[in-house]
Amino acid sequence: MKVFVFISIPFLILLLNPRVSSEALSDGEPEHASFPPRGWNSYDSFCWTISEKEFLQSAEIVSNRLRPHGYEYVVVDYLWYRRKVKGAYTDSLGFDVIDEWGRMIPDPDRWPSSKGGKGFTEVAKKVHSMGLKFGIHVMRGISTQAVNANTPILDTISGGAYEESGRKWSAKDIGIKERACAWMQHGFMSVDTKLGAGRAFLRSLYEQYAEWGVDFVKHDCVFGDDLDINEISFVSEVLKQLDHPILYSLSPGTSVTPAMAKDVSGLVNMYRITGDDWDSWGDVIAHFDVTRDFSTASMIGAMGLLGKSWPDLDMLPLGWLTDPGSNEGPHRRSNLNPDEQRTQMTLWSMAKSPLMFGGDVRKLDETTYNLITNPTLLEINSFSSNNMEFPYITSMRDSKGRDDILAWLSTRSLTSVEISDTHVLGLTGCMNSKAIGWSIQASDQDPEKICWKEKLGSKHQAPLCLYKRGSLLPLDERMTYKQQYEGKLHLTATDRMDSCLSASSNQKLTSKEFKRGALLPCRWDTNQMWELNFNGTLVNSYSGLCATVNDVEAQVSSGGTRSWIATGRRGEIYIAFFNLSPAKTVISAKISDLVKVLPSKNLKGNSCKCKEVWSGKEIAVTDQTISMAVEIHGSALFVLNCD
Ligand SMILES: *[C@@H]1O[C@H](CO)[C@@H](O)[C@H](O)[C@H]1NC(C)=O
């Protein structure tokens, strides 16, 4: 919808805001978020309780110690407007400070410089004087408190109350009670962006943030399960019109798919692709599948609001922390062990995620500091390209390791779906020849079957087949979705038609809710839609990855190992091995397989120099292979320079 008229807004802001200079966005202007944004966010260490004093202390340390490494944003996370008094907590109602127009303003007890209607102006000034940029967290729409108080709506163009059709509009007219934020029911609700008054309200918020000097907005409860595309689109329009550039970030990203992200990535600069990440090992591994899917869908560094956009894997909960939803500040160490922390930081870097450190910088220990400022990781994070999962690794374990893995596979499976006692279905890139081998089996019987080429395992076994399921859509809706549906199949592993093959655990990706990718109740979901290509590959509509079949034996050896690759700006190649399994594992990659995925490289192993980052050792490339024993939950990171 292009019905909004903005002509006078930039001028108005120019009058109101001394920080806005005449340098309007022009061709010469630097792009927004040309690199994955980097900074510090208060949530993991303070939850909502941070004060101005604590925030500025932290900013000072970020400026001195982390800014030289590219950490430039300092972000106040949620509820800076909530009074920190008895009875107030993360979903309490009635403790927020709002202005006469129903807008959130900083709690003056926690943020004393905000007194006298100054909002965050003084804080932003101090942050800027430290050479940093200032960010805030905001919620969807309008607060329940403003709706209950039925505050009038500010028309920033006239400077008075918003009037239309001969009457003044107020909060009750625009708040949609049925669309309360699902995870903060008492706090906030969507506003109706079809109403001029709804749009005027949102505009009055973001113009005020620009006046305060805010450089970064983390907009919460509008994406993932809480998707509100109207609000995101309108806020993006408002931000585009501001002379003061504001980076636009969406959070959280529970149940996000690349298809959903494609509708918003051009409107924003970063967006979460998982639920909240905390310091548990389950949270770390929950990022591998979804991150692979977003890189496969070419979403890393895609076009964004006035620049680029980045899939965001969430803050780094390392060092000294608090707990989710807590009323307490930092009081405990991160639960991730050093191997797990390196694995997290390596995946975040290889996937070019924004890096927002979450720990208390006032108690930043040397190990954590060295990890988050590791020059190789930061080089990869900013400057590498062709970042993707590398599917061609092999893994080996001794007999104890194999027993550990068998036990582990019986409780969970990260990459595979068991479709019989001896076969597991795995996912791989569609260019991999291991993905070829699916065909429709000629038969007069219903339902039709799609079978894998060979009888794996025992010679006497029946071929491995999946059953085609009829359309899940009612006839009248099939027309509407014709394009999406054509050629796409739902597949079941038995002729019972209630469970469908799902490619990814497209569920709430938090440790609590992590589910094995599996046979799930059949539903209209791209994760369950497959297409048979002419060359015999079976591609999944959600991730673009192809199905392959392994026997359990092969699965045991590959179980729980992953790899990512990327190329550097000087032609170097980065390879990361991840051992997500509970047994020490030797992981190997062949130089000749690198060539399969990297753009036209003529690599010869014996001309390559290879250095492993964590050990600091030069690694010999023998038999055209890079190989290393990787600790439980650990990673290896190689820098490969070939002539
Ligand atoms: C098979 O065909 C698909 C679709 O045309 C293509 O993307 C894929 O790379 C092919 N895979 C192989 C191994 O030839």
The ligand as an SDF file (V2000), in Angstrom:
LIG
                    3D

 14 14  0  0  0  0  0  0  0  0999 V2000
   18.8880  -31.9350   -9.7690 C   0  0  0  0  0  0  0  0  0  0  0  0
   17.9700  -30.9990  -10.2800 O   0  0  0  0  0  0  0  0  0  0  0  0
   17.7250  -29.8360   -9.4740 C   0  0  0  0  0  0  0  0  0  0  0  0
   16.6130  -29.0410  -10.1090 C   0  0  0  0  0  0  0  0  0  0  0  0
   16.8320  -28.8060  -11.4500 O   0  0  0  0  0  0  0  0  0  0  0  0
   19.0410  -29.0540   -9.3320 C   0  0  0  0  0  0  0  0  0  0  0  0
   18.8300  -27.9080   -8.5340 O   0  0  0  0  0  0  0  0  0  0  0  0
   20.0640  -29.9550   -8.6970 C   0  0  0  0  0  0  0  0  0  0  0  0
   21.3010  -29.2960   -8.5990 O   0  0  0  0  0  0  0  0  0  0  0  0
   20.2390  -31.2700   -9.4930 C   0  0  0  0  0  0  0  0  0  0  0  0
   21.1280  -32.1180   -8.6990 N   0  0  0  0  0  0  0  0  0  0  0  0
   22.0670  -32.9010   -9.2180 C   0  0  0  0  0  0  0  0  0  0  0  0
   22.8960  -33.6880   -8.2800 C   0  0  0  0  0  0  0  0  0  0  0  0
   22.2440  -32.9900  -10.4180 O   0  0  0  0  0  0  0  0  0  0  0  0
  1  2  1  0
  1 10  1  0
  2  3  1  0
  3  4  1  0
  3  6  1  0
  4  5  1  0
  6  7  1  0
  6  8  1  0
  8  9  1  0
  8 10  1  0
 10 11  1  0
 11 12  1  0
 12 13  1  0
 12 14  2  0
M  END
$$$$
